Amino acid sequence: MKKSPLAPRNPLVAAALLRKAGAHQKTGKALRRAERIALLAAFGRRGDRDDGSFSGKAHAHRVGFAGAN
């Protein structure tokens, strides 16, 4: 009995199976971060915006701690 030759292998399947194919688009987190950075750049950098950092007395005044003037 004579065997038929094997069909050529698809190189994309092997890469996908080994998780080496790569993403087709940016992740949702990367897109949200890019939007946020673009928005901040459009408004420019101002000293009175809240960027999430702790700034001592100014932060205490915004959140209403007792003793902050």
MITOR-135462 format. One record per residue (C-alpha): z, x, y; residue number from 1. Coordinates in steps of 0.02 Angstrom, whole numbers. Each point is the difference from the previous one (the first is absolute). Layout:
N
+--------+--------+--------+-----+
:      z :      x :      y : pos :
+--------+--------+--------+-----+
:      Z :      X :      Y : NUM :
...
+--------+--------+--------+-----+
***
This chain:
69
+--------+--------+--------+-----+
:      z :      x :      y : pos :
+--------+--------+--------+-----+
:      0 :      0 :      0 :   1 :
:    -53 :     69 :    168 :   2 :
:    115 :    -22 :    151 :   3 :
:    -70 :    -46 :    170 :   4 :
:     39 :    115 :    146 :   5 :
:    149 :    -47 :    107 :   6 :
:    -30 :    -86 :    165 :   7 :
:     33 :    109 :    154 :   8 :
:    173 :    -23 :     72 :   9 :
:     29 :    -76 :    171 :  10 :
:     91 :    133 :    106 :  11 :
:     75 :   -133 :    115 :  12 :
:     94 :    -83 :   -141 :  13 :
:     87 :    161 :    -49 :  14 :
:     55 :     32 :    180 :  15 :
:     65 :   -178 :     18 :  16 :
:     96 :     12 :   -162 :  17 :
:     83 :    160 :     57 :  18 :
:     39 :    -75 :    173 :  19 :
:   -109 :    128 :     88 :  20 :
:   -126 :   -122 :     70 :  21 :
:     85 :    -20 :    170 :  22 :
:     30 :   -149 :    112 :  23 :
:   -142 :    -99 :     75 :  24 :
:     91 :    -38 :    162 :  25 :
:    159 :     42 :     93 :  26 :
:    162 :    -80 :    -56 :  27 :
:     78 :   -144 :     94 :  28 :
:    140 :    113 :     61 :  29 :
:   -124 :    125 :     71 :  30 :
:    -96 :   -139 :     88 :  31 :
:    160 :    -72 :     77 :  32 :
:     54 :    173 :     58 :  33 :
:   -170 :     34 :     78 :  34 :
:      8 :   -168 :     92 :  35 :
:    174 :     40 :     65 :  36 :
:    -52 :    172 :     61 :  37 :
:   -156 :    -70 :     83 :  38 :
:    106 :   -134 :     87 :  39 :
:    125 :    129 :     63 :  40 :
:   -142 :    111 :     61 :  41 :
:    -80 :   -147 :     92 :  42 :
:    161 :    -36 :     94 :  43 :
:     38 :    183 :     29 :  44 :
:    166 :     83 :    -24 :  45 :
:    136 :    -77 :    106 :  46 :
:    182 :     51 :      5 :  47 :
:     68 :   -177 :     -9 :  48 :
:    -82 :    -55 :   -161 :  49 :
:    103 :    -14 :   -157 :  50 :
:    -77 :    115 :   -131 :  51 :
:    143 :    -18 :   -122 :  52 :
:     88 :    161 :     48 :  53 :
:    183 :      5 :     48 :  54 :
:     22 :     52 :    180 :  55 :
:    188 :    -13 :     23 :  56 :
:     55 :    -93 :    157 :  57 :
:   -166 :    -90 :     28 :  58 :
:      1 :    -63 :   -179 :  59 :
:    182 :    -54 :     13 :  60 :
:    -40 :    -98 :    158 :  61 :
:   -146 :    -90 :    -83 :  62 :
:     99 :    -54 :   -152 :  63 :
:    153 :    -47 :    103 :  64 :
:    136 :    119 :    -58 :  65 :
:    165 :    -16 :     93 :  66 :
:     30 :    138 :    126 :  67 :
:   -182 :     37 :     34 :  68 :
:    -39 :     -8 :    185 :  69 :
+--------+--------+--------+-----+
***
